[in-house]
Amino acid sequence: MYWLESRPAEQGRSTLLRKRSHQVEELLHAPFSVRTRVHEYGGGALAVADGVVIFCNDADQQLYRLDTNGPAPRPQAITAQPGMRFADLQIDARRGRVLCVAERARPGHEPENLLVEVSLASGEVTELVTGADFYAFPRLDPQGRRLAYLSWNHPAMPWDACELWVAEIGPDGSVSSAIRVAGGLAEAIFQPSWSPAGVLHFVSDRSGHGNLYRLSDDGASLCVCPMKAEFAMPLWVFGLSTYGWLDDDTVACVYQKGGFWHLARLACSQGKLEPVVTELTELGLVFASHGRATFVGGSAAKEPALYVLDGDRIEVFHRPTSNELPSDNLARPQSIDFPTSEGATAHGLYYSPINPAYAPLPGEKPPLLVICHGGPTGRAATALNLAIQFWTSRGFCVLDVNYRGSTGYGRAYRKMLDGNWGVFDVEDCVAGARALAAQGVVDGRRMAIRGSSAGGLTVLGALAFHDVFSAGASYYGVCDLVALATDTHKFESRYLDTLVGPYPERADLYRARSPVYAADRISCPVIFFQGLEDRVVPPAQAEAMVKALRQRGIEAPLFLFPGEQHGFRRKETLVTALTAELDFYRKVFGITETTA
């Protein structure tokens, strides 16, 4: 088994590990780091066959070969293609090549995305499929005769509308005669996968929920097991997997229902789902072979780790750290629903403070910290999150909001945010805070809101357009929708067409919902954290927001981090940011180090 681990103490380097004979080995050392930046978010940067690892190196975005069969493996460069990046790697051992998604820079234009083959012998790159704006999941059938893949075009995002294609592979390895077998403008497809018997399966949300389907011999798509549950997750990164083949007909799978993930075995031909009882509530990255499945799992009391499902047994395969926190000091998430605008119901995970060393003064209620997840097509996770425990262990209540637009509750709930970003997400966070204050659970005068990326827009919108929170924190957050629509990377360059409206036709909505144009309506302190190498939300956005607030005398600390991109990876950055944010809230709320 091979896997990647992120090392915050090594500037966020992603290293390669292997376990065999119960021994864990680190196979790759600095300066190498396994990471691709296709779509800027990356994923699918690793493939393995017969002990030979093909990976994308972060520094130059080129492919390397690492033969782990002998002693002291050393990476050897395969490609030398400046301006080209690779992701979603699949090894075609029969033809001595890698099939993958490529992204080719075009100065003055958006980059071009395509499916390519890379010769393992020469490093030569050959185009296989072109024409669409985006591609993902190139997957060979077991006989190496057919290639399945996904494609989609602007302005759609892959979780809104994409297409599943099957093409023939010729004797020379070329791809031809592609036929669309599923998907369209009102259907999203996720994770096409061939069974060992050569039957194509995939996840589709055509029923309103992401369920597993198989393609019959006559080309019809048959739902394997209809459920009001989600077997898919938004394709922000490549290489995601919610099911893997245990044998010719049975998969180990995970699905999301009611905000929590569940583990099961599914006999596809019979449509028989057999739940596997486990305390784990956050599951993903399922891979299987020879009757065993490996997956990443976590729970309210345990950080994510690698697990193995072998028969009816679930065992820890590898835990990245040996840190074990006392379970009686861990806040557990409680799934809550609450009414919001337009008669709708929103969802969230609520955590109570649990550390007796940090308690409110007699007669007082604890402060509340509302968290807005990014995306906005994302969700609040249920696994042990030390960033949340950081706050609950210091006396804060936490509400992690799954606002309208979040995944895990079906296509209709996710699509509620279409045309309403900056409105419904904000109203749902405000409604959740007000509900807790009305119940007397928290101190309604000491409520703060924090969020990252898209969640930063929600934070600033809540502070500008509602008088509920007394402080806020924006991590590389969106401040200006106009700038985001005109100055972001290709993958998200048309995302706002759906979430807000077409630009520039609806420039009025972009300005009306952009906090930077409503900075005069923010009257409480806000703290900002920003990576200087962020290409998704460039630093200019945070700098413009801070300038507008400071001109009015509003306290607006700004922390800029060299070497960080969209999402912080370095240990020193994470420590600095959390410490500064805590000090900021303590100052605003008048909290001492021993009270909350």
C-alpha positions as CSV (number, residue, x, y, z in Angstrom):
1,M,0.0,0.0,0.0
2,Y,1.3,3.4,-1.0
3,W,-0.1,6.8,0.2
4,L,0.8,10.4,0.6
5,E,1.1,12.4,3.8
6,S,1.3,16.2,4.2
7,R,4.1,17.5,6.5
8,P,3.3,20.9,7.9
9,A,6.6,21.0,9.7
10,E,8.4,20.7,6.3
11,Q,6.6,23.6,4.7
12,G,3.6,21.5,3.7
13,R,5.7,18.9,1.7
14,S,3.7,15.9,0.6
15,T,5.8,12.8,1.0
16,L,5.3,9.2,-0.2
17,L,5.0,6.3,2.2
18,R,4.7,2.5,1.8
19,K,3.7,-0.2,4.2
20,R,4.8,-3.8,3.8
21,S,5.5,-6.6,6.3
22,H,4.0,-4.3,9.0
23,Q,6.8,-1.8,8.3
24,V,6.2,1.8,7.2
25,E,8.8,3.3,4.9
26,E,9.2,6.8,3.6
27,L,10.2,6.5,0.0
28,L,10.6,10.2,-1.0
29,H,12.6,12.9,0.7
30,A,13.1,16.6,0.3
31,P,13.3,18.5,-2.0
32,F,10.7,16.2,-3.7
33,S,7.0,16.8,-2.9
34,V,4.2,14.9,-4.6
35,R,1.7,17.5,-5.7
36,T,0.0,18.6,-8.9
37,R,-1.5,22.1,-9.5
38,V,-3.8,21.3,-12.4
39,H,-7.0,23.4,-11.7
40,E,-4.8,24.9,-8.9
41,Y,-6.3,22.4,-6.5
42,G,-4.6,19.3,-7.9
43,G,-5.1,15.7,-6.8
44,G,-4.4,12.4,-8.5
45,A,-0.7,13.1,-8.5
46,L,0.3,9.5,-7.9
47,A,0.0,6.1,-9.7
48,V,1.6,2.8,-8.9
49,A,2.0,-0.5,-10.8
50,D,4.2,-3.4,-9.8
51,G,6.2,-1.3,-7.4
52,V,6.9,1.4,-9.9
53,V,5.6,4.8,-8.8
54,I,4.8,7.6,-11.2
55,F,4.3,11.0,-9.5
56,C,4.1,14.7,-10.2
57,N,6.7,16.8,-8.5
58,D,5.5,20.1,-7.0
59,A,8.5,22.2,-7.8
60,D,8.5,21.8,-11.6
61,Q,5.1,20.0,-12.1
62,Q,6.8,17.3,-14.2
63,L,6.3,13.5,-14.0
64,Y,8.9,11.3,-12.3
65,R,9.5,7.6,-12.0
66,L,10.4,5.9,-8.7
67,D,11.2,2.2,-8.8
68,T,10.7,0.9,-5.3
69,N,11.6,-2.7,-6.0
70,G,15.2,-2.2,-5.2
71,P,17.2,-0.6,-2.5
72,A,17.3,3.2,-2.0
73,P,15.0,4.2,-4.8
74,R,15.9,7.5,-6.5
75,P,13.4,9.6,-8.6
76,Q,14.1,9.8,-12.4
77,A,12.6,12.5,-14.5
78,I,10.2,11.4,-17.2
79,T,8.9,14.6,-18.8
80,A,10.5,17.9,-19.6
81,Q,7.5,20.0,-20.6
82,P,7.7,23.5,-19.3
83,G,4.3,25.1,-19.2
84,M,2.5,21.7,-18.9
85,R,1.1,20.1,-15.8
86,F,-0.3,16.6,-15.2
87,A,-3.0,15.1,-13.0
88,D,-5.3,12.1,-12.5
89,L,-2.5,9.6,-13.5
90,Q,-3.4,6.1,-14.7
91,I,-0.7,3.6,-15.7
92,D,-1.3,1.6,-18.9
93,A,1.4,-1.1,-18.4
94,R,0.5,-2.9,-21.6
95,R,1.6,0.1,-23.7
96,G,4.3,1.5,-21.4
97,R,2.6,4.8,-20.9
98,V,0.7,7.0,-18.4
99,L,-2.8,8.2,-19.3
100,C,-3.7,11.5,-17.6
101,V,-5.2,14.9,-17.6
102,A,-2.9,17.6,-18.8
103,E,-3.1,21.4,-18.5
104,R,-1.1,23.4,-21.0
105,A,-0.3,27.1,-20.5
106,R,-1.2,29.5,-23.3
107,P,0.1,33.0,-22.6
108,G,-2.6,35.6,-23.0
109,H,-5.4,32.9,-22.9
110,E,-6.9,30.4,-20.6
111,P,-4.8,27.2,-20.3
112,E,-5.9,24.3,-22.5
113,N,-7.0,21.1,-20.8
114,L,-6.8,17.7,-22.6
115,L,-6.2,14.0,-22.1
116,V,-2.8,12.8,-23.0
117,E,-0.5,9.8,-23.0
118,V,3.0,10.1,-21.7
119,S,5.6,7.5,-22.8
120,L,7.4,6.0,-19.8
121,A,10.4,5.3,-22.0
122,S,10.8,8.6,-23.8
123,G,8.7,11.1,-21.9
124,E,7.0,12.1,-25.2
125,V,3.5,13.6,-24.7
126,T,0.8,12.7,-27.2
127,E,-2.7,14.2,-27.3
128,L,-5.5,11.8,-27.1
129,V,-8.7,13.8,-26.5
130,T,-9.2,17.5,-26.9
131,G,-12.0,20.0,-27.5
132,A,-13.7,20.2,-24.1
133,D,-12.9,22.8,-21.5
134,F,-12.1,20.2,-18.8
135,Y,-11.5,16.5,-18.3
136,A,-11.3,14.0,-15.4
137,F,-11.3,10.3,-14.5
138,P,-9.6,8.8,-17.6
139,R,-10.1,5.1,-16.7
140,L,-9.1,2.0,-18.8
141,D,-11.2,-1.1,-18.8
142,P,-9.5,-4.4,-17.6
143,Q,-8.7,-5.5,-21.2
144,G,-7.2,-2.2,-22.2
145,R,-9.6,-1.8,-25.1
146,R,-11.9,1.0,-23.9
147,L,-11.3,4.3,-22.1
148,A,-14.0,6.0,-20.0
149,Y,-13.6,9.7,-19.0
150,L,-15.6,12.8,-17.9
151,S,-15.7,16.1,-19.7
152,W,-17.5,19.4,-19.1
153,N,-17.5,22.9,-20.4
154,H,-17.9,26.5,-19.2
155,P,-19.9,27.7,-17.4
156,A,-20.7,24.4,-15.7
157,M,-18.9,23.0,-12.7
158,P,-18.5,19.2,-12.7
159,W,-21.0,18.7,-9.8
160,D,-23.6,20.6,-11.8
161,A,-23.3,19.2,-15.3
162,C,-20.8,16.9,-17.0
163,E,-20.7,14.0,-19.5
164,L,-19.4,10.5,-19.4
165,W,-17.8,9.2,-22.6
166,V,-16.5,5.8,-23.6
167,A,-14.0,5.5,-26.5
168,E,-12.3,2.7,-28.3
169,I,-8.5,2.2,-28.0
170,G,-6.8,1.2,-31.2
171,P,-3.8,-1.2,-31.5
172,D,-1.5,1.8,-31.6
173,G,-3.0,3.2,-28.4
174,S,-5.0,6.0,-30.1
175,V,-8.5,6.9,-28.9
176,S,-11.4,7.0,-31.3
177,S,-15.2,6.5,-31.7
178,A,-16.1,8.2,-28.4
179,I,-19.8,7.8,-27.4
180,R,-21.5,9.8,-24.7
181,V,-23.2,7.2,-22.4
182,A,-24.4,9.4,-19.5
183,G,-24.6,13.0,-18.2
184,G,-25.8,16.2,-19.7
185,L,-26.8,19.8,-18.8
186,A,-28.9,18.7,-15.8
187,E,-26.9,15.7,-14.6
188,A,-23.5,15.3,-12.8
189,I,-21.4,12.2,-13.1
190,F,-18.8,11.1,-10.6
191,Q,-16.1,8.4,-10.5
192,P,-16.5,6.1,-13.6
193,S,-15.0,2.8,-12.7
194,W,-14.8,-0.6,-14.5
195,S,-15.6,-3.7,-12.6
196,P,-13.0,-6.5,-12.8
197,A,-15.5,-8.1,-15.2
198,G,-15.4,-5.1,-17.5
199,V,-18.8,-3.5,-16.6
200,L,-18.7,0.3,-16.4
201,H,-20.1,1.8,-13.2
202,F,-20.5,5.5,-12.2
203,V,-22.3,7.8,-9.8
204,S,-25.1,10.0,-11.2
205,D,-27.4,12.5,-9.5
206,R,-30.1,12.3,-12.1
207,S,-32.6,11.1,-9.4
208,G,-31.8,14.1,-7.2
209,H,-29.2,12.1,-5.2
210,G,-25.8,10.8,-6.2
211,N,-26.5,7.0,-6.6
212,L,-24.4,4.2,-8.2
213,Y,-25.3,3.1,-11.7
214,R,-24.0,0.5,-14.2
215,L,-24.0,0.6,-17.9
216,S,-25.8,-2.4,-19.5
217,D,-24.8,-4.1,-22.7
218,D,-27.5,-2.3,-24.6
219,G,-26.2,1.1,-23.4
220,A,-28.9,1.7,-20.8
221,S,-28.0,3.1,-17.3
222,L,-29.4,1.1,-14.5
223,C,-29.4,2.3,-10.9
224,V,-27.7,-0.3,-8.7
225,C,-29.3,0.7,-5.4
226,P,-31.7,3.7,-5.3
227,M,-31.2,5.6,-2.1
228,K,-31.8,9.1,-0.7
229,A,-28.1,9.3,0.0
230,E,-24.9,10.7,-1.7
231,F,-22.3,8.4,-3.1
232,A,-20.6,11.4,-4.8
233,M,-18.6,14.4,-3.6
234,P,-17.8,17.6,-5.4
235,L,-14.9,17.2,-7.8
236,W,-12.7,20.0,-6.4
237,V,-9.6,17.7,-6.7
238,F,-8.8,14.8,-8.9
239,G,-8.4,11.2,-7.6
240,L,-11.5,11.0,-5.4
241,S,-13.1,7.6,-4.8
242,T,-16.2,6.6,-2.8
243,Y,-16.2,2.9,-3.9
244,G,-13.7,0.2,-4.8
245,W,-14.0,-3.4,-6.2
246,L,-13.8,-6.3,-3.7
247,D,-14.6,-8.8,-6.5
248,D,-16.3,-8.9,-9.9
249,D,-19.6,-7.8,-8.5
250,T,-19.1,-6.4,-5.0
251,V,-17.9,-3.0,-4.0
252,A,-16.9,-1.5,-0.6
253,C,-18.5,1.9,-0.6
254,V,-19.2,5.0,1.5
255,Y,-22.2,7.3,1.3
256,Q,-23.4,10.4,3.0
257,K,-26.7,10.8,4.7
258,G,-27.9,13.3,7.2
259,G,-24.5,15.0,7.4
260,F,-22.6,11.8,8.3
261,W,-20.8,9.2,6.1
262,H,-21.5,5.5,6.3
263,L,-19.6,2.4,5.2
264,A,-21.1,-0.6,3.4
265,R,-20.7,-3.4,1.0
266,L,-22.9,-3.4,-2.1
267,A,-23.6,-6.4,-4.3
268,C,-24.2,-4.6,-7.6
269,S,-26.1,-7.2,-9.6
270,Q,-28.6,-7.7,-6.7
271,G,-28.7,-4.1,-5.5
272,K,-28.1,-5.5,-2.0
273,L,-26.6,-2.9,0.4
274,E,-25.0,-4.4,3.6
275,P,-24.1,-1.6,6.1
276,V,-20.8,-2.1,8.0
277,V,-21.2,-0.9,11.6
278,T,-18.4,1.5,12.6
279,E,-18.0,4.5,14.9
280,L,-16.4,6.4,11.9
281,T,-18.5,9.2,10.5
282,E,-16.1,10.8,8.0
283,L,-15.1,8.5,5.2
284,G,-13.5,8.6,1.7
285,L,-10.7,7.7,-0.6
286,V,-11.9,4.1,-0.9
287,F,-9.6,1.7,-2.8
288,A,-9.9,-2.1,-2.9
289,S,-8.3,-5.3,-4.2
290,H,-8.2,-9.0,-3.4
291,G,-11.3,-8.7,-1.2
292,R,-9.9,-6.0,1.1
293,A,-10.7,-2.3,1.1
294,T,-8.5,0.6,2.3
295,F,-10.0,3.9,3.1
296,V,-9.5,7.2,5.1
297,G,-11.8,7.4,8.1
298,G,-12.3,9.7,11.1
299,S,-14.8,10.3,13.8
300,A,-15.6,12.9,16.4
301,A,-12.9,11.5,18.7
302,K,-10.3,10.5,16.1
303,E,-8.4,12.3,13.5
304,P,-8.4,10.9,9.9
305,A,-6.3,7.7,9.5
306,L,-6.0,4.8,7.1
307,Y,-8.3,1.8,7.8
308,V,-8.7,-1.6,6.3
309,L,-12.0,-3.4,5.8
310,D,-11.3,-7.2,5.7
311,G,-14.4,-9.3,5.8
312,D,-16.3,-7.9,8.8
313,R,-13.2,-6.5,10.5
314,I,-12.2,-2.9,10.5
315,E,-8.6,-2.3,11.5
316,V,-6.3,0.8,11.7
317,F,-3.8,0.4,8.9
318,H,-1.8,3.5,9.6
319,R,-2.3,6.6,11.8
320,P,-0.1,9.6,10.7
321,T,0.5,10.8,14.3
322,S,0.5,9.1,17.7
323,N,-1.3,12.1,19.3
324,E,-4.2,10.8,21.3
325,L,-6.3,13.4,23.1
326,P,-8.3,12.3,26.1
327,S,-11.8,11.6,24.8
328,D,-13.4,13.3,27.8
329,N,-11.8,16.6,26.7
330,L,-13.1,16.4,23.1
331,A,-16.3,18.3,22.0
332,R,-18.6,16.1,19.9
333,P,-20.6,17.4,17.0
334,Q,-24.4,17.5,17.4
335,S,-26.3,17.7,14.1
336,I,-28.9,20.5,14.3
337,D,-31.5,21.9,11.9
338,F,-32.8,25.5,12.2
339,P,-35.3,27.6,10.3
340,T,-33.9,30.2,7.9
341,S,-35.2,32.7,5.3
342,E,-38.0,31.9,2.8
343,G,-39.3,29.1,5.0
344,A,-36.3,26.9,4.4
345,T,-34.4,24.7,6.8
346,A,-30.6,24.9,7.2
347,H,-28.2,22.4,8.8
348,G,-25.1,22.5,11.0
349,L,-22.8,20.8,13.4
350,Y,-22.9,22.3,16.9
351,Y,-20.0,21.8,19.5
352,S,-20.2,22.8,23.1
353,P,-17.1,23.9,25.0
354,I,-15.8,21.2,27.3
355,N,-12.6,22.3,29.0
356,P,-13.5,23.3,32.6
357,A,-10.3,25.4,32.8
358,Y,-12.0,27.9,30.4
359,A,-15.5,28.7,31.7
360,P,-17.7,31.8,31.6
361,L,-18.1,34.0,34.6
362,P,-21.1,33.3,36.9
363,G,-24.3,34.5,35.1
364,E,-22.7,34.6,31.7
365,K,-23.0,32.4,28.6
366,P,-20.1,31.3,26.5
367,P,-19.2,33.1,23.3
368,L,-20.1,31.6,19.9
369,L,-17.9,31.1,16.8
370,V,-19.7,30.4,13.6
371,I,-17.7,28.7,10.9
372,C,-18.5,29.0,7.1
373,H,-17.0,26.3,5.0
374,G,-15.4,27.1,1.7
375,G,-16.5,26.2,-1.8
376,P,-19.2,27.3,-1.4
377,T,-19.9,23.8,-2.8
378,G,-18.5,22.1,0.3
379,R,-19.6,20.8,3.7
380,A,-18.8,20.7,7.3
381,A,-16.9,17.6,8.2
382,T,-17.6,15.4,11.2
383,A,-14.1,14.0,11.8
384,L,-12.0,15.2,14.7
385,N,-10.9,18.7,13.7
386,L,-8.2,20.0,15.9
387,A,-8.9,23.5,14.6
388,I,-12.4,23.3,16.1
389,Q,-11.1,21.6,19.3
390,F,-8.7,24.6,19.6
391,W,-11.8,26.8,20.1
392,T,-14.0,24.5,22.2
393,S,-11.1,23.8,24.5
394,R,-10.8,27.6,25.1
395,G,-14.4,28.1,26.0
396,F,-16.0,28.8,22.7
397,C,-19.2,27.2,21.4
398,V,-18.8,26.4,17.7
399,L,-21.5,26.2,15.0
400,D,-20.1,24.7,11.7
401,V,-22.9,25.6,9.2
402,N,-24.0,23.5,6.2
403,Y,-25.8,26.4,4.6
404,R,-28.0,26.0,1.5
405,G,-25.6,25.1,-1.3
406,S,-23.7,22.5,0.8
407,T,-23.2,19.0,-0.4
408,G,-24.6,15.9,1.3
409,Y,-28.3,16.8,1.3
410,G,-29.1,16.1,-2.4
411,R,-29.0,18.0,-5.6
412,A,-32.0,20.3,-4.8
413,Y,-30.4,21.6,-1.5
414,R,-27.1,22.2,-3.3
415,K,-28.8,24.0,-6.2
416,M,-30.6,26.4,-3.8
417,L,-27.6,28.6,-3.8
418,D,-27.7,29.1,-7.6
419,G,-28.1,32.8,-8.1
420,N,-28.1,33.3,-4.4
421,W,-24.4,33.2,-3.3
422,G,-23.8,36.0,-0.9
423,V,-27.4,35.9,0.2
424,F,-28.6,32.4,1.4
425,D,-25.3,31.3,2.8
426,V,-25.1,34.6,4.8
427,E,-28.7,34.3,6.0
428,D,-28.2,30.7,7.1
429,C,-25.2,31.6,9.2
430,V,-27.0,34.5,10.7
431,A,-30.1,32.3,11.4
432,G,-28.0,29.6,13.1
433,A,-26.3,32.1,15.4
434,R,-29.7,33.8,16.3
435,A,-31.2,30.4,17.0
436,L,-28.6,29.5,19.5
437,A,-28.7,32.9,21.1
438,A,-32.5,32.7,21.4
439,Q,-32.2,29.3,23.1
440,G,-29.9,30.9,25.7
441,V,-27.1,28.5,24.7
442,V,-24.6,31.3,23.8
443,D,-24.0,34.9,24.6
444,G,-25.7,36.8,21.8
445,R,-23.4,39.9,22.5
446,R,-20.3,37.8,21.9
447,M,-20.6,36.1,18.6
448,A,-17.9,35.9,15.9
449,I,-17.8,34.4,12.5
450,R,-14.9,32.9,10.6
451,G,-14.5,31.4,7.1
452,S,-12.0,30.6,4.4
453,S,-12.0,31.2,0.6
454,A,-15.7,31.3,-0.3
455,G,-16.5,31.2,3.4
456,G,-14.7,34.5,3.6
457,L,-17.3,36.1,1.4
458,T,-20.0,34.8,3.8
459,V,-18.1,36.2,6.8
460,L,-17.8,39.7,5.3
461,G,-21.3,39.6,4.0
462,A,-22.7,38.7,7.4
463,L,-20.8,41.6,9.0
464,A,-21.8,44.1,6.3
465,F,-25.5,43.2,5.8
466,H,-26.5,42.0,9.2
467,D,-26.0,43.3,12.8
468,V,-25.5,40.0,14.6
469,F,-21.7,39.4,15.0
470,S,-19.2,41.4,16.9
471,A,-16.1,40.2,15.1
472,G,-15.0,38.2,12.1
473,A,-12.0,36.4,10.6
474,S,-11.4,36.0,6.9
475,Y,-8.9,33.4,5.6
476,Y,-7.9,34.1,2.0
477,G,-11.5,35.1,1.6
478,V,-13.4,36.5,-1.4
479,C,-14.0,40.2,-0.9
480,D,-14.7,41.4,-4.5
481,L,-16.9,39.3,-6.7
482,V,-16.2,41.5,-9.7
483,A,-12.4,40.9,-9.3
484,L,-13.0,37.2,-8.8
485,A,-15.0,37.0,-12.0
486,T,-12.3,38.8,-14.0
487,D,-9.1,37.7,-12.2
488,T,-9.1,34.0,-11.2
489,H,-8.0,30.7,-12.6
490,K,-9.7,28.8,-15.4
491,F,-11.4,26.1,-13.3
492,E,-13.5,28.7,-11.4
493,S,-13.6,31.5,-14.0
494,R,-17.2,30.8,-14.9
495,Y,-18.3,29.4,-11.5
496,L,-20.1,32.6,-10.6
497,D,-22.3,32.5,-13.7
498,T,-24.3,29.9,-11.8
499,L,-23.8,31.2,-8.2
500,V,-24.5,34.9,-9.0
501,G,-25.3,35.5,-12.6
502,P,-23.6,36.1,-15.9
503,Y,-20.9,38.8,-15.9
504,P,-20.9,41.7,-17.0
505,E,-24.7,41.4,-17.7
506,R,-25.4,41.2,-13.9
507,A,-22.6,43.5,-12.7
508,D,-25.2,45.0,-10.4
509,L,-25.5,41.8,-8.4
510,Y,-21.7,41.4,-8.3
511,R,-21.3,44.8,-6.8
512,A,-24.3,44.5,-4.4
513,R,-23.0,41.3,-2.9
514,S,-19.3,42.2,-2.7
515,P,-18.2,43.2,0.8
516,V,-15.5,45.5,-0.6
517,Y,-18.2,47.8,-1.9
518,A,-20.1,47.7,1.4
519,A,-17.1,48.2,3.7
520,D,-18.8,51.3,5.0
521,R,-21.5,49.1,6.5
522,I,-19.0,47.0,8.6
523,S,-18.7,48.4,12.1
524,C,-16.9,45.7,14.0
525,P,-13.2,44.5,13.9
526,V,-12.2,42.0,11.3
527,I,-8.9,40.1,11.0
528,F,-7.5,38.8,7.7
529,F,-5.0,36.0,6.8
530,Q,-3.7,35.7,3.2
531,G,-1.1,33.7,1.3
532,L,1.0,35.8,-1.0
533,E,1.1,33.1,-3.7
534,D,-2.6,32.6,-3.9
535,R,-3.8,32.5,-7.5
536,V,-7.4,31.6,-6.7
537,V,-8.1,34.6,-4.5
538,P,-5.2,37.0,-5.1
539,P,-3.8,39.0,-2.1
540,A,-5.1,42.2,-3.7
541,Q,-8.6,41.4,-2.6
542,A,-7.7,41.2,1.1
543,E,-5.5,44.3,0.8
544,A,-8.3,46.3,-0.8
545,M,-10.8,45.3,2.0
546,V,-8.3,46.1,4.8
547,K,-7.6,49.5,3.2
548,A,-11.3,50.3,3.0
549,L,-11.9,49.4,6.6
550,R,-8.9,51.2,8.0
551,Q,-9.8,54.4,6.2
552,R,-12.9,54.4,8.4
553,G,-11.0,53.6,11.6
554,I,-12.2,50.0,11.8
555,E,-9.6,47.6,13.3
556,A,-8.5,45.3,10.5
557,P,-5.2,43.4,11.2
558,L,-3.7,41.7,8.1
559,F,-1.3,38.8,8.1
560,L,0.4,38.1,4.8
561,F,2.3,34.8,4.5
562,P,5.1,34.3,1.9
563,G,5.2,30.9,0.2
564,E,1.5,30.1,1.1
565,Q,-1.1,29.6,-1.6
566,H,-4.9,29.0,-1.4
567,G,-5.0,27.0,1.8
568,F,-2.3,27.1,4.4
569,R,0.1,24.1,4.6
570,R,3.1,25.3,6.8
571,K,3.2,24.6,10.5
572,E,4.4,28.0,11.4
573,T,1.7,29.6,9.4
574,L,-1.1,27.6,11.0
575,V,0.3,28.3,14.5
576,T,0.7,32.0,13.9
577,A,-2.8,32.4,12.4
578,L,-4.7,30.5,15.1
579,T,-2.8,32.3,17.9
580,A,-3.4,35.7,16.4
581,E,-7.1,35.0,15.8
582,L,-7.5,33.8,19.5
583,D,-5.8,36.9,20.8
584,F,-8.0,39.0,18.5
585,Y,-11.2,37.6,19.9
586,R,-10.0,37.8,23.5
587,K,-9.3,41.5,22.9
588,V,-12.7,42.2,21.2
589,F,-14.7,40.2,23.8
590,G,-12.7,41.2,26.9
591,I,-11.8,37.5,27.5
592,T,-9.0,36.6,29.9
593,E,-6.8,33.6,29.3
594,T,-8.8,31.6,31.9
595,T,-12.3,32.7,31.2
596,A,-14.6,32.6,28.2
